Amino acid sequence: MTGGVHLHAHRWEGTGRPFVLVHGLASNARLWHGVATRLAEAGHPVVAVDQRGHGRSEKPTDGYTIETCAADLALLVEGLGLARPVVAGQSWGGNVVLQLAADQPASVHGAALVDGGWIRLQDTFPDWEDCARQLRPPALAGLALSRLEAAVRVAHPSWPDEGVDATLANFEVLDDGTIRPWLTLERHLAILRDLWEHDPRAVYARVFAPVLLLPADHGGDGAGMLTKRRAVDEALAVLPHARVRWFGPPADHDLHAQHPDELASLLLELAR
Protein backbone atom coordinates (compact mmCIF):
# COMPACT_ATOMS: atom_id res chain seq x y z
CA MET A 1 0.00 0.00 0.00
CA THR A 2 1.31 3.47 -0.89
CA GLY A 3 -0.55 6.47 0.51
CA GLY A 4 -3.73 4.43 0.80
CA VAL A 5 -3.41 2.90 -2.69
CA HIS A 6 -2.69 -0.81 -2.93
CA LEU A 7 -0.06 -1.52 -5.59
CA HIS A 8 0.50 -4.99 -6.99
CA ALA A 9 4.14 -5.92 -7.51
CA HIS A 10 6.22 -8.89 -8.61
CA ARG A 11 9.28 -9.45 -6.46
CA TRP A 12 12.52 -11.39 -6.89
CA GLU A 13 14.90 -11.85 -3.96
CA GLY A 14 18.61 -11.09 -4.02
CA THR A 15 21.44 -9.47 -2.10
CA GLY A 16 22.88 -6.96 -4.56
CA ARG A 17 21.78 -3.47 -5.58
CA PRO A 18 17.97 -3.46 -5.84
CA PHE A 19 16.03 -2.59 -8.98
CA VAL A 20 12.55 -1.12 -9.37
CA LEU A 21 10.97 -1.55 -12.83
CA VAL A 22 8.11 0.70 -13.94
CA HIS A 23 5.87 0.17 -16.97
CA GLY A 24 4.36 2.70 -19.37
CA LEU A 25 0.83 3.91 -20.06
CA ALA A 26 -1.80 1.13 -20.41
CA SER A 27 0.89 -1.48 -19.78
CA ASN A 28 1.71 -3.70 -16.80
CA ALA A 29 4.59 -5.02 -14.71
CA ARG A 30 4.86 -8.29 -16.60
CA LEU A 31 6.43 -6.52 -19.59
CA TRP A 32 9.53 -6.29 -17.36
CA HIS A 33 9.64 -10.00 -16.44
CA GLY A 34 12.27 -10.93 -19.01
CA VAL A 35 14.59 -8.21 -17.73
CA ALA A 36 13.73 -8.91 -14.09
CA THR A 37 14.58 -12.60 -14.21
CA ARG A 38 17.97 -11.82 -15.73
CA LEU A 39 18.70 -9.22 -13.03
CA ALA A 40 17.64 -11.69 -10.35
CA GLU A 41 19.87 -14.38 -11.85
CA ALA A 42 22.74 -11.93 -11.35
CA GLY A 43 21.91 -11.80 -7.63
CA HIS A 44 19.85 -8.60 -7.41
CA PRO A 45 16.52 -8.03 -5.66
CA VAL A 46 13.96 -6.78 -8.19
CA VAL A 47 10.48 -5.27 -7.90
CA ALA A 48 8.29 -4.78 -10.98
CA VAL A 49 5.18 -2.80 -10.10
CA ASP A 50 1.75 -2.24 -11.61
CA GLN A 51 1.17 1.50 -11.34
CA ARG A 52 -2.15 2.77 -9.97
CA GLY A 53 -5.05 2.02 -12.27
CA HIS A 54 -3.06 -0.65 -14.13
CA GLY A 55 -2.88 -4.42 -13.96
CA ARG A 56 -3.70 -5.88 -10.57
CA SER A 57 -3.17 -2.64 -8.65
CA GLU A 58 -5.96 -0.62 -7.06
CA LYS A 59 -7.83 1.73 -9.37
CA PRO A 60 -8.72 4.93 -7.50
CA THR A 61 -10.81 7.59 -9.20
CA ASP A 62 -8.04 10.22 -9.09
CA GLY A 63 -4.31 10.73 -8.57
CA TYR A 64 -3.22 10.02 -12.14
CA THR A 65 -0.50 12.65 -12.36
CA ILE A 66 3.20 12.08 -12.85
CA GLU A 67 3.94 13.68 -9.48
CA THR A 68 1.47 11.43 -7.65
CA CYS A 69 2.71 8.29 -9.40
CA ALA A 70 6.30 9.25 -8.53
CA ALA A 71 5.19 9.62 -4.90
CA ASP A 72 3.66 6.13 -5.13
CA LEU A 73 7.07 4.80 -6.14
CA ALA A 74 8.82 6.66 -3.33
CA LEU A 75 6.48 5.09 -0.78
CA LEU A 76 6.95 1.68 -2.40
CA VAL A 77 10.75 1.97 -2.15
CA GLU A 78 10.48 3.04 1.48
CA GLY A 79 7.89 0.45 2.42
CA LEU A 80 9.89 -2.43 0.96
CA GLY A 81 13.12 -1.20 2.51
CA LEU A 82 14.93 -0.93 -0.81
CA ALA A 83 18.24 0.87 -0.28
CA ARG A 84 18.88 3.33 -3.13
CA PRO A 85 17.66 1.20 -6.03
CA VAL A 86 18.25 1.62 -9.72
CA VAL A 87 14.83 2.64 -11.05
CA ALA A 88 13.92 1.99 -14.68
CA GLY A 89 10.82 3.32 -16.40
CA GLN A 90 9.49 2.81 -19.92
CA SER A 91 7.64 5.46 -21.96
CA TRP A 92 5.30 7.40 -19.60
CA GLY A 93 6.90 5.38 -16.82
CA GLY A 94 10.20 7.02 -17.78
CA ASN A 95 8.71 10.44 -17.06
CA VAL A 96 7.48 9.10 -13.71
CA VAL A 97 10.95 7.73 -12.86
CA LEU A 98 12.57 11.02 -13.86
CA GLN A 99 10.20 12.84 -11.49
CA LEU A 100 11.05 10.39 -8.71
CA ALA A 101 14.79 10.98 -9.19
CA ALA A 102 14.21 14.74 -8.98
CA ASP A 103 11.86 14.64 -5.97
CA GLN A 104 13.76 11.99 -3.98
CA PRO A 105 17.43 12.42 -4.93
CA ALA A 106 18.76 10.62 -1.85
CA SER A 107 16.71 7.48 -2.51
CA VAL A 108 17.71 6.72 -6.12
CA HIS A 109 21.09 5.27 -7.12
CA GLY A 110 20.45 5.62 -10.85
CA ALA A 111 17.63 6.05 -13.36
CA ALA A 112 17.14 4.30 -16.69
CA LEU A 113 14.71 5.92 -19.12
CA VAL A 114 13.49 3.38 -21.69
CA ASP A 115 12.10 5.17 -24.74
CA GLY A 116 10.60 7.78 -22.45
CA GLY A 117 11.40 10.25 -19.74
CA TRP A 118 12.00 13.05 -22.22
CA ILE A 119 8.44 12.90 -23.64
CA ARG A 120 6.90 16.32 -24.37
CA LEU A 121 3.65 15.71 -26.21
CA GLN A 122 3.07 19.41 -26.86
CA ASP A 123 6.03 19.34 -29.26
CA THR A 124 3.94 17.11 -31.52
CA PHE A 125 0.41 18.09 -30.48
CA PRO A 126 0.13 21.80 -29.58
CA ASP A 127 -3.63 21.31 -29.18
CA TRP A 128 -4.89 18.93 -26.45
CA GLU A 129 -8.04 17.94 -28.34
CA ASP A 130 -5.91 16.89 -31.31
CA CYS A 131 -3.62 14.91 -29.00
CA ALA A 132 -6.56 13.15 -27.36
CA ARG A 133 -8.10 12.32 -30.74
CA GLN A 134 -4.92 10.92 -32.29
CA LEU A 135 -3.61 9.05 -29.22
CA ARG A 136 -6.95 7.73 -27.99
CA PRO A 137 -6.51 3.99 -27.35
CA PRO A 138 -8.25 1.57 -29.71
CA ALA A 139 -11.55 0.09 -28.57
CA LEU A 140 -10.49 -3.49 -27.85
CA ALA A 141 -13.06 -4.42 -25.18
CA GLY A 142 -15.01 -7.47 -26.35
CA LEU A 143 -12.25 -8.76 -28.64
CA ALA A 144 -11.39 -12.44 -28.30
CA LEU A 145 -8.08 -13.04 -26.52
CA SER A 146 -7.01 -15.41 -29.31
CA ARG A 147 -7.46 -12.68 -31.92
CA LEU A 148 -5.44 -10.22 -29.85
CA GLU A 149 -2.62 -12.72 -29.40
CA ALA A 150 -2.50 -13.37 -33.14
CA ALA A 151 -2.34 -9.64 -33.84
CA VAL A 152 0.47 -9.10 -31.30
CA ARG A 153 2.53 -11.92 -32.82
CA VAL A 154 2.11 -10.48 -36.31
CA ALA A 155 3.05 -6.99 -35.14
CA HIS A 156 6.10 -8.18 -33.15
CA PRO A 157 7.55 -11.27 -34.83
CA SER A 158 10.94 -10.88 -33.13
CA TRP A 159 9.56 -10.82 -29.58
CA PRO A 160 10.13 -13.75 -27.22
CA ASP A 161 7.01 -15.54 -25.97
CA GLU A 162 7.36 -13.92 -22.55
CA GLY A 163 6.98 -10.48 -24.17
CA VAL A 164 3.85 -11.53 -26.05
CA ASP A 165 2.29 -13.08 -22.93
CA ALA A 166 3.09 -9.96 -20.92
CA THR A 167 1.40 -7.73 -23.51
CA LEU A 168 -1.74 -9.84 -23.25
CA ALA A 169 -1.66 -9.18 -19.49
CA ASN A 170 -2.55 -5.54 -20.24
CA PHE A 171 -6.10 -6.87 -20.40
CA GLU A 172 -8.51 -8.63 -18.10
CA VAL A 173 -9.77 -11.89 -19.60
CA LEU A 174 -13.48 -12.43 -19.03
CA ASP A 175 -15.25 -15.77 -18.66
CA ASP A 176 -16.32 -15.79 -22.31
CA GLY A 177 -12.73 -15.46 -23.54
CA THR A 178 -12.98 -11.79 -24.47
CA ILE A 179 -10.87 -8.99 -23.05
CA ARG A 180 -11.13 -5.52 -21.59
CA PRO A 181 -8.29 -3.17 -20.62
CA TRP A 182 -7.33 -3.02 -16.96
CA LEU A 183 -6.91 0.74 -17.37
CA THR A 184 -10.24 2.41 -18.09
CA LEU A 185 -10.59 4.89 -20.94
CA GLU A 186 -11.33 7.74 -18.52
CA ARG A 187 -8.13 7.12 -16.54
CA HIS A 188 -6.12 6.54 -19.70
CA LEU A 189 -7.13 9.98 -20.97
CA ALA A 190 -6.45 11.56 -17.55
CA ILE A 191 -2.87 10.24 -17.66
CA LEU A 192 -2.50 11.31 -21.27
CA ARG A 193 -3.69 14.84 -20.45
CA ASP A 194 -1.21 15.10 -17.58
CA LEU A 195 1.59 13.81 -19.81
CA TRP A 196 0.61 16.39 -22.44
CA GLU A 197 0.90 19.11 -19.78
CA HIS A 198 4.17 17.76 -18.33
CA ASP A 199 7.49 19.32 -19.38
CA PRO A 200 10.47 17.19 -18.29
CA ARG A 201 12.82 20.10 -19.04
CA ALA A 202 11.66 21.64 -15.76
CA VAL A 203 12.93 18.53 -13.95
CA TYR A 204 16.31 17.79 -15.56
CA ALA A 205 18.42 20.17 -13.47
CA ARG A 206 17.19 18.55 -10.23
CA VAL A 207 18.26 15.03 -11.21
CA PHE A 208 21.72 14.31 -9.80
CA ALA A 209 21.72 10.50 -10.01
CA PRO A 210 23.33 8.90 -13.06
CA VAL A 211 20.78 8.64 -15.88
CA LEU A 212 20.88 6.17 -18.76
CA LEU A 213 18.80 7.22 -21.77
CA LEU A 214 17.66 4.22 -23.83
CA PRO A 215 15.72 5.48 -26.87
CA ALA A 216 14.39 3.28 -29.67
CA ASP A 217 15.14 4.21 -33.27
CA HIS A 218 12.08 3.05 -35.20
CA GLY A 219 13.81 3.75 -38.51
CA GLY A 220 13.37 6.47 -41.08
CA ASP A 221 13.62 10.23 -40.87
CA GLY A 222 9.99 11.11 -40.15
CA ALA A 223 8.87 13.99 -37.96
CA GLY A 224 8.42 11.70 -34.96
CA MET A 225 12.03 10.47 -35.02
CA LEU A 226 13.38 13.99 -35.56
CA THR A 227 11.37 15.22 -32.55
CA LYS A 228 12.65 12.33 -30.44
CA ARG A 229 16.28 12.92 -31.43
CA ARG A 230 16.03 16.60 -30.51
CA ALA A 231 14.44 15.75 -27.15
CA VAL A 232 17.06 13.09 -26.35
CA ASP A 233 19.92 15.41 -27.31
CA GLU A 234 18.49 18.15 -25.10
CA ALA A 235 18.08 15.79 -22.15
CA LEU A 236 21.62 14.51 -22.63
CA ALA A 237 22.96 18.06 -22.62
CA VAL A 238 21.04 19.28 -19.57
CA LEU A 239 20.92 16.28 -17.21
CA PRO A 240 23.96 16.57 -14.92
CA HIS A 241 25.08 12.92 -15.25
CA ALA A 242 23.62 11.26 -18.34
CA ARG A 243 24.64 9.03 -21.22
CA VAL A 244 22.68 7.52 -24.09
CA ARG A 245 22.47 4.13 -25.78
CA TRP A 246 20.28 3.97 -28.87
CA PHE A 247 18.54 0.73 -29.93
CA GLY A 248 17.94 -0.05 -33.59
CA PRO A 249 16.98 0.74 -36.20
CA PRO A 250 14.59 -0.86 -36.21
CA ALA A 251 13.55 -1.10 -32.58
CA ASP A 252 10.18 -1.29 -30.87
CA HIS A 253 8.82 1.10 -28.25
CA ASP A 254 8.66 -1.83 -25.79
CA LEU A 255 12.41 -2.38 -25.71
CA HIS A 256 12.16 -4.23 -22.41
CA ALA A 257 10.01 -6.91 -24.06
CA GLN A 258 11.97 -7.01 -27.32
CA HIS A 259 15.54 -7.00 -25.94
CA PRO A 260 15.49 -8.30 -22.34
CA ASP A 261 19.07 -9.62 -22.38
CA GLU A 262 20.68 -6.44 -23.65
CA LEU A 263 18.56 -4.19 -21.49
CA ALA A 264 19.36 -6.21 -18.36
CA SER A 265 23.09 -5.96 -19.14
CA LEU A 266 22.86 -2.18 -19.41
CA LEU A 267 20.94 -1.93 -16.13
CA LEU A 268 23.54 -4.08 -14.38
CA GLU A 269 26.23 -1.75 -15.68
CA LEU A 270 24.30 1.24 -14.31
CA ALA A 271 24.02 -0.48 -10.92
CA ARG A 272 27.80 -0.84 -10.80
C-alpha positions as CSV (number, residue, x, y, z in Angstrom):
1,M,0.0,0.0,0.0
2,T,1.3,3.5,-0.9
3,G,-0.5,6.5,0.5
4,G,-3.7,4.4,0.8
5,V,-3.4,2.9,-2.7
6,H,-2.7,-0.8,-2.9
7,L,-0.1,-1.5,-5.6
8,H,0.5,-5.0,-7.0
9,A,4.1,-5.9,-7.5
10,H,6.2,-8.9,-8.6
11,R,9.3,-9.4,-6.5
12,W,12.5,-11.4,-6.9
13,E,14.9,-11.9,-4.0
14,G,18.6,-11.1,-4.0
15,T,21.4,-9.5,-2.1
16,G,22.9,-7.0,-4.6
17,R,21.8,-3.5,-5.6
18,P,18.0,-3.5,-5.8
19,F,16.0,-2.6,-9.0
20,V,12.5,-1.1,-9.4
21,L,11.0,-1.5,-12.8
22,V,8.1,0.7,-13.9
23,H,5.9,0.2,-17.0
24,G,4.4,2.7,-19.4
25,L,0.8,3.9,-20.1
26,A,-1.8,1.1,-20.4
27,S,0.9,-1.5,-19.8
28,N,1.7,-3.7,-16.8
29,A,4.6,-5.0,-14.7
30,R,4.9,-8.3,-16.6
31,L,6.4,-6.5,-19.6
32,W,9.5,-6.3,-17.4
33,H,9.6,-10.0,-16.4
34,G,12.3,-10.9,-19.0
35,V,14.6,-8.2,-17.7
36,A,13.7,-8.9,-14.1
37,T,14.6,-12.6,-14.2
38,R,18.0,-11.8,-15.7
39,L,18.7,-9.2,-13.0
40,A,17.6,-11.7,-10.3
41,E,19.9,-14.4,-11.8
42,A,22.7,-11.9,-11.4
43,G,21.9,-11.8,-7.6
44,H,19.8,-8.6,-7.4
45,P,16.5,-8.0,-5.7
46,V,14.0,-6.8,-8.2
47,V,10.5,-5.3,-7.9
48,A,8.3,-4.8,-11.0
49,V,5.2,-2.8,-10.1
50,D,1.7,-2.2,-11.6
51,Q,1.2,1.5,-11.3
52,R,-2.1,2.8,-10.0
53,G,-5.0,2.0,-12.3
54,H,-3.1,-0.7,-14.1
55,G,-2.9,-4.4,-14.0
56,R,-3.7,-5.9,-10.6
57,S,-3.2,-2.6,-8.6
58,E,-6.0,-0.6,-7.1
59,K,-7.8,1.7,-9.4
60,P,-8.7,4.9,-7.5
61,T,-10.8,7.6,-9.2
62,D,-8.0,10.2,-9.1
63,G,-4.3,10.7,-8.6
64,Y,-3.2,10.0,-12.1
65,T,-0.5,12.7,-12.4
66,I,3.2,12.1,-12.9
67,E,3.9,13.7,-9.5
68,T,1.5,11.4,-7.6
69,C,2.7,8.3,-9.4
70,A,6.3,9.3,-8.5
71,A,5.2,9.6,-4.9
72,D,3.7,6.1,-5.1
73,L,7.1,4.8,-6.1
74,A,8.8,6.7,-3.3
75,L,6.5,5.1,-0.8
76,L,6.9,1.7,-2.4
77,V,10.7,2.0,-2.2
78,E,10.5,3.0,1.5
79,G,7.9,0.5,2.4
80,L,9.9,-2.4,1.0
81,G,13.1,-1.2,2.5
82,L,14.9,-0.9,-0.8
83,A,18.2,0.9,-0.3
84,R,18.9,3.3,-3.1
85,P,17.7,1.2,-6.0
86,V,18.3,1.6,-9.7
87,V,14.8,2.6,-11.0
88,A,13.9,2.0,-14.7
89,G,10.8,3.3,-16.4
90,Q,9.5,2.8,-19.9
91,S,7.6,5.5,-22.0
92,W,5.3,7.4,-19.6
93,G,6.9,5.4,-16.8
94,G,10.2,7.0,-17.8
95,N,8.7,10.4,-17.1
96,V,7.5,9.1,-13.7
97,V,10.9,7.7,-12.9
98,L,12.6,11.0,-13.9
99,Q,10.2,12.8,-11.5
100,L,11.0,10.4,-8.7
101,A,14.8,11.0,-9.2
102,A,14.2,14.7,-9.0
103,D,11.9,14.6,-6.0
104,Q,13.8,12.0,-4.0
105,P,17.4,12.4,-4.9
106,A,18.8,10.6,-1.9
107,S,16.7,7.5,-2.5
108,V,17.7,6.7,-6.1
109,H,21.1,5.3,-7.1
110,G,20.5,5.6,-10.8
111,A,17.6,6.1,-13.4
112,A,17.1,4.3,-16.7
113,L,14.7,5.9,-19.1
114,V,13.5,3.4,-21.7
115,D,12.1,5.2,-24.7
116,G,10.6,7.8,-22.4
117,G,11.4,10.3,-19.7
118,W,12.0,13.1,-22.2
119,I,8.4,12.9,-23.6
120,R,6.9,16.3,-24.4
121,L,3.7,15.7,-26.2
122,Q,3.1,19.4,-26.9
123,D,6.0,19.3,-29.3
124,T,3.9,17.1,-31.5
125,F,0.4,18.1,-30.5
126,P,0.1,21.8,-29.6
127,D,-3.6,21.3,-29.2
128,W,-4.9,18.9,-26.5
129,E,-8.0,17.9,-28.3
130,D,-5.9,16.9,-31.3
131,C,-3.6,14.9,-29.0
132,A,-6.6,13.1,-27.4
133,R,-8.1,12.3,-30.7
134,Q,-4.9,10.9,-32.3
135,L,-3.6,9.1,-29.2
136,R,-7.0,7.7,-28.0
137,P,-6.5,4.0,-27.3
138,P,-8.2,1.6,-29.7
139,A,-11.6,0.1,-28.6
140,L,-10.5,-3.5,-27.8
141,A,-13.1,-4.4,-25.2
142,G,-15.0,-7.5,-26.4
143,L,-12.2,-8.8,-28.6
144,A,-11.4,-12.4,-28.3
145,L,-8.1,-13.0,-26.5
146,S,-7.0,-15.4,-29.3
147,R,-7.5,-12.7,-31.9
148,L,-5.4,-10.2,-29.8
149,E,-2.6,-12.7,-29.4
150,A,-2.5,-13.4,-33.1
151,A,-2.3,-9.6,-33.8
152,V,0.5,-9.1,-31.3
153,R,2.5,-11.9,-32.8
154,V,2.1,-10.5,-36.3
155,A,3.1,-7.0,-35.1
156,H,6.1,-8.2,-33.2
157,P,7.5,-11.3,-34.8
158,S,10.9,-10.9,-33.1
159,W,9.6,-10.8,-29.6
160,P,10.1,-13.8,-27.2
161,D,7.0,-15.5,-26.0
162,E,7.4,-13.9,-22.6
163,G,7.0,-10.5,-24.2
164,V,3.8,-11.5,-26.0
165,D,2.3,-13.1,-22.9
166,A,3.1,-10.0,-20.9
167,T,1.4,-7.7,-23.5
168,L,-1.7,-9.8,-23.3
169,A,-1.7,-9.2,-19.5
170,N,-2.6,-5.5,-20.2
171,F,-6.1,-6.9,-20.4
172,E,-8.5,-8.6,-18.1
173,V,-9.8,-11.9,-19.6
174,L,-13.5,-12.4,-19.0
175,D,-15.2,-15.8,-18.7
176,D,-16.3,-15.8,-22.3
177,G,-12.7,-15.5,-23.5
178,T,-13.0,-11.8,-24.5
179,I,-10.9,-9.0,-23.0
180,R,-11.1,-5.5,-21.6
181,P,-8.3,-3.2,-20.6
182,W,-7.3,-3.0,-17.0
183,L,-6.9,0.7,-17.4
184,T,-10.2,2.4,-18.1
185,L,-10.6,4.9,-20.9
186,E,-11.3,7.7,-18.5
187,R,-8.1,7.1,-16.5
188,H,-6.1,6.5,-19.7
189,L,-7.1,10.0,-21.0
190,A,-6.5,11.6,-17.5
191,I,-2.9,10.2,-17.7
192,L,-2.5,11.3,-21.3
193,R,-3.7,14.8,-20.4
194,D,-1.2,15.1,-17.6
195,L,1.6,13.8,-19.8
196,W,0.6,16.4,-22.4
197,E,0.9,19.1,-19.8
198,H,4.2,17.8,-18.3
199,D,7.5,19.3,-19.4
200,P,10.5,17.2,-18.3
201,R,12.8,20.1,-19.0
202,A,11.7,21.6,-15.8
203,V,12.9,18.5,-13.9
204,Y,16.3,17.8,-15.6
205,A,18.4,20.2,-13.5
206,R,17.2,18.6,-10.2
207,V,18.3,15.0,-11.2
208,F,21.7,14.3,-9.8
209,A,21.7,10.5,-10.0
210,P,23.3,8.9,-13.1
211,V,20.8,8.6,-15.9
212,L,20.9,6.2,-18.8
213,L,18.8,7.2,-21.8
214,L,17.7,4.2,-23.8
215,P,15.7,5.5,-26.9
216,A,14.4,3.3,-29.7
217,D,15.1,4.2,-33.3
218,H,12.1,3.0,-35.2
219,G,13.8,3.7,-38.5
220,G,13.4,6.5,-41.1
221,D,13.6,10.2,-40.9
222,G,10.0,11.1,-40.2
223,A,8.9,14.0,-38.0
224,G,8.4,11.7,-35.0
225,M,12.0,10.5,-35.0
226,L,13.4,14.0,-35.6
227,T,11.4,15.2,-32.6
228,K,12.6,12.3,-30.4
229,R,16.3,12.9,-31.4
230,R,16.0,16.6,-30.5
231,A,14.4,15.7,-27.1
232,V,17.1,13.1,-26.3
233,D,19.9,15.4,-27.3
234,E,18.5,18.1,-25.1
235,A,18.1,15.8,-22.2
236,L,21.6,14.5,-22.6
237,A,23.0,18.1,-22.6
238,V,21.0,19.3,-19.6
239,L,20.9,16.3,-17.2
240,P,24.0,16.6,-14.9
241,H,25.1,12.9,-15.3
242,A,23.6,11.3,-18.3
243,R,24.6,9.0,-21.2
244,V,22.7,7.5,-24.1
245,R,22.5,4.1,-25.8
246,W,20.3,4.0,-28.9
247,F,18.5,0.7,-29.9
248,G,17.9,0.0,-33.6
249,P,17.0,0.7,-36.2
250,P,14.6,-0.9,-36.2
251,A,13.5,-1.1,-32.6
252,D,10.2,-1.3,-30.9
253,H,8.8,1.1,-28.3
254,D,8.7,-1.8,-25.8
255,L,12.4,-2.4,-25.7
256,H,12.2,-4.2,-22.4
257,A,10.0,-6.9,-24.1
258,Q,12.0,-7.0,-27.3
259,H,15.5,-7.0,-25.9
260,P,15.5,-8.3,-22.3
261,D,19.1,-9.6,-22.4
262,E,20.7,-6.4,-23.7
263,L,18.6,-4.2,-21.5
264,A,19.4,-6.2,-18.4
265,S,23.1,-6.0,-19.1
266,L,22.9,-2.2,-19.4
267,L,20.9,-1.9,-16.1
268,L,23.5,-4.1,-14.4
269,E,26.2,-1.7,-15.7
270,L,24.3,1.2,-14.3
271,A,24.0,-0.5,-10.9
272,R,27.8,-0.8,-10.8
